[in-house]
């Protein structure tokens, strides 16, 4: 019988360093190893409890998060350790779990409790948890995240699952959250950070979430990962232009 992992008294971050082992790559032309940022010298240090990654669509943010999730023992489609919430055995696309085969990681200690949240698989995850609760004769009532609006279901899920010790990976959590709900999510991040037992790795397009104090903000591009301020991101610059002149901004965009 596998031993249950015990909690540690050490504070987050638990995943300290991530790097690519080129000797484990069979085909450099195959996805995901053809992504420009995955050079032979790729590595990522986790210096704070919360790491936020930004970048344009297609740069590989989700793929990187999927690789980290697979290293932590989570299904690359989303969920926690031991959960297989989505049957993607026949999927034609190659997901970021392939990346984990060529990644090496340094942990102190290795904490594999937590959750990998993907917005696109949230409904499948919620239905899986409801079904598991119904099938467990000793379990409580199903969590029933889907009886609420999309955004409220997200927040209820975060509140219930994301305040225990572990590593939590969020791929665009703002996708169903209004600006007001994003503010609630920021408060959740503060509680997670204050607990000292939660490590967060998040990819987002939301300038509001990027601005979380004390987080390490990194921009992913074809050149790799680099530290960045919120004000230096394209997301912030575009939003600032829009807020300064909404009608003029939209008019200029649609006329291009």
TISE-100869 format. One line per 3 residues: number of its first residue (from 1); their letters; for each residue z, y, x of C-alpha. Coordinates in steps of 0.001 Angstrom, whole numbers, always signed. Last residue first. Layout:
N
NUM	a	Z,Y,X  ...
END
This chain:
256
256	xxx	-39334,+48570,-7176  -39086,+50075,-10663  -36368,+47707,-11842
253	xxx	-34122,+48563,-8908  -34597,+52338,-9076  -33823,+52415,-12789
250	xxx	-30758,+50265,-12267  -29392,+52622,-9604  -30209,+55752,-11591
247	xxx	-28455,+54420,-14674  -25357,+53298,-12771  -25025,+56347,-10489
244	xxx	-21987,+56263,-8179  -20865,+52888,-9523  -24212,+51296,-8660
241	xxx	-24249,+52665,-5136  -20701,+51417,-4582  -21610,+47995,-5961
238	xxx	-24544,+47766,-3556  -22405,+48731,-566  -19616,+46345,-1575
235	xxx	-21906,+43340,-1867  -23769,+44275,+1322  -20502,+43860,+3214
232	xxx	-19305,+46520,+5664  -16816,+48097,+3254  -15096,+44753,+2759
229	xxx	-14521,+44461,+6484  -16253,+41829,+8608  -15365,+39065,+11036
226	xxx	-18418,+37027,+12100  -19782,+33617,+11164  -23181,+32401,+12300
223	xxx	-26423,+34157,+13179  -28197,+32893,+10067  -25483,+34670,+8108
220	xxx	-21898,+34020,+7099  -19584,+37009,+6854  -15885,+36390,+7448
217	xxx	-12843,+37980,+5804  -9449,+36827,+7063  -7032,+37466,+4211
214	xxx	-4018,+39716,+4676  -4920,+41969,+1746  -7442,+40666,-818
211	xxx	-10493,+42941,-606  -12994,+40086,-793  -11659,+39252,-4257
208	xxx	-12598,+42689,-5599  -15893,+42677,-3701  -16852,+39534,-5670
205	xxx	-19580,+37383,-4127  -17109,+34664,-3145  -16478,+31725,-848
202	xxx	-12855,+30650,-503  -10661,+28721,+1920  -7045,+28816,+808
199	xxx	-4038,+27274,+2553  -943,+26896,+418  +2611,+26178,+1570
196	xxx	+3695,+29700,+2608  +4806,+30361,-1027  +3940,+34028,-543
193	xxx	+290,+33133,+48  +44,+31133,-3161  +1829,+33848,-5125
190	xxx	-529,+36489,-3703  -3538,+34327,-4521  -2289,+34035,-8104
187	xxx	-2028,+37814,-8300  -5612,+38071,-7098  -6615,+35638,-9859
184	xxx	-5040,+37936,-12417  -7098,+40825,-11026  -10167,+38621,-11328
181	xxx	-9235,+38210,-14979  -9451,+41974,-15474  -12814,+42079,-13692
178	xxx	-14045,+39274,-15986  -13802,+35761,-14619  -16368,+33016,-15171
175	xxx	-18098,+33148,-11771  -15043,+34611,-10014  -14048,+31240,-8525
172	xxx	-17119,+31328,-6256  -16416,+28087,-4359  -12660,+27745,-4027
169	xxx	-11075,+25330,-1541  -7347,+24738,-1788  -5402,+23110,+1031
166	xxx	-2023,+21744,+54  +1504,+22396,-1135  +1637,+23122,-4840
163	xxx	+661,+26374,-6521  -2963,+25621,-7254  -3089,+23044,-10018
160	xxx	-1435,+24566,-13064  -2129,+28262,-12506  -5679,+27592,-11288
157	xxx	-6482,+25438,-14316  -5041,+27991,-16719  -7120,+30664,-14957
154	xxx	-10358,+28701,-15217  -9716,+27852,-18868  -9093,+31534,-19588
151	xxx	-12449,+32380,-18004  -14384,+29770,-19965  -12618,+30576,-23210
148	xxx	-9886,+28167,-24231  -9983,+24695,-25748  -11628,+23472,-22542
145	xxx	-8490,+23394,-20383  -6972,+20626,-22507  -4158,+19587,-20119
142	xxx	-3952,+16204,-21853  -476,+15409,-23234  +1961,+13712,-20898
139	xxx	+1364,+10591,-18866  +3161,+7277,-19114  +444,+5459,-21055
136	xxx	-2226,+7024,-18782  -5613,+6749,-20511  -5167,+10037,-22388
133	xxx	-4191,+11876,-19188  -7202,+10450,-17318  -9521,+11532,-20147
130	xxx	-8212,+15100,-20147  -8440,+15269,-16351  -12036,+13994,-16395
127	xxx	-13000,+16452,-19143  -11632,+19325,-17064  -13438,+18132,-13927
124	xxx	-16747,+17786,-15774  -16325,+21254,-17258  -15467,+22748,-13856
121	xxx	-18482,+21247,-12075  -20523,+24439,-11780  -17501,+26546,-10858
118	xxx	-16543,+24365,-7924  -12855,+23962,-7123  -11763,+21637,-4323
115	xxx	-8093,+20841,-4761  -4824,+20296,-2910  -3306,+17437,-996
112	xxx	-4966,+16409,+2216  -2568,+18030,+4647  -3225,+17106,+8259
109	xxx	-367,+18662,+10222  -1218,+20755,+12120  -4919,+19954,+11742
106	xxx	-7866,+20069,+14166  -11254,+19178,+12724  -14512,+17608,+13819
103	xxx	-17716,+17964,+11860  -20793,+15767,+12128  -19960,+13365,+9302
100	xxx	-18576,+16302,+7298  -22058,+17791,+7016  -23280,+14972,+4817
97	xxx	-20579,+15991,+2349  -22491,+19245,+2079  -24879,+17826,-479
94	xxx	-28219,+16065,-138  -30227,+16362,-3336  -31595,+13276,-5024
91	xxx	-28452,+12490,-6982  -28030,+8800,-7808  -24397,+8543,-6696
88	xxx	-23614,+11904,-8289  -21093,+10636,-10809  -18808,+13640,-11284
85	xxx	-15005,+13651,-11425  -14229,+11251,-8643  -10588,+12109,-8056
82	xxx	-8666,+10344,-5290  -8006,+13520,-3340  -8659,+16534,-5540
79	xxx	-11645,+17715,-7520  -15141,+18994,-6868  -18637,+17595,-6341
76	xxx	-17879,+16993,-2649  -15127,+14551,-3583  -11970,+15497,-1734
73	xxx	-10686,+13740,+1385  -9861,+16818,+3440  -12965,+16271,+5568
70	xxx	-15026,+16082,+2361  -13636,+19439,+1244  -14511,+21029,+4588
67	xxx	-18086,+19768,+4274  -18327,+20999,+695  -17081,+24412,+1817
64	xxx	-19772,+24586,+4498  -22470,+23576,+2016  -21242,+26179,-448
61	xxx	-21477,+28947,+2136  -24860,+27809,+3495  -26889,+31004,+3864
58	xxx	-28862,+30301,+702  -27329,+32995,-1450  -26142,+35924,+646
55	xxx	-22869,+35991,+2499  -19116,+36002,+2120  -16343,+33717,+3386
52	xxx	-12682,+34333,+2598  -9891,+32714,+4621  -6345,+32705,+3258
49	xxx	-3391,+31223,+5161  -4427,+33005,+8320  -5958,+32128,+11681
46	xxx	-8395,+29446,+10642  -10793,+29029,+13563  -14435,+28123,+12918
43	xxx	-16811,+26490,+15318  -20565,+26309,+15802  -21617,+25751,+19429
40	xxx	-24419,+23317,+18620  -25837,+25771,+16104  -25085,+25305,+12420
37	xxx	-25651,+28925,+11381  -29401,+28411,+11023  -29184,+25624,+8417
34	xxx	-31307,+22729,+9719  -28206,+20564,+9973  -27823,+20525,+6187
31	xxx	-30509,+19274,+5697  -32695,+17380,+8127  -34492,+18970,+11067
28	xxx	-31656,+18224,+13512  -31895,+14518,+12753  -29245,+12112,+14032
25	xxx	-26337,+14549,+14318  -23109,+12977,+15558  -23700,+13973,+19173
22	xxx	-23900,+17602,+18035  -20156,+17640,+17203  -19650,+20767,+15114
19	xxx	-16320,+22544,+15004  -13392,+23227,+12695  -10024,+24625,+13699
16	xxx	-6544,+25087,+12309  -6475,+23198,+9019  -2801,+23487,+8152
13	xxx	-2718,+27243,+7564  -81,+27250,+6185  +3630,+26987,+6910
10	xxx	+5376,+23973,+8459  +8028,+22308,+6319  +5727,+19408,+5560
7	xxx	+5388,+17534,+2290  +5128,+13797,+2528  +1909,+11842,+2174
4	xxx	+2374,+8707,+152  +1971,+5605,+2217  -953,+3414,+1345
1	x	+0,+0,+0
END
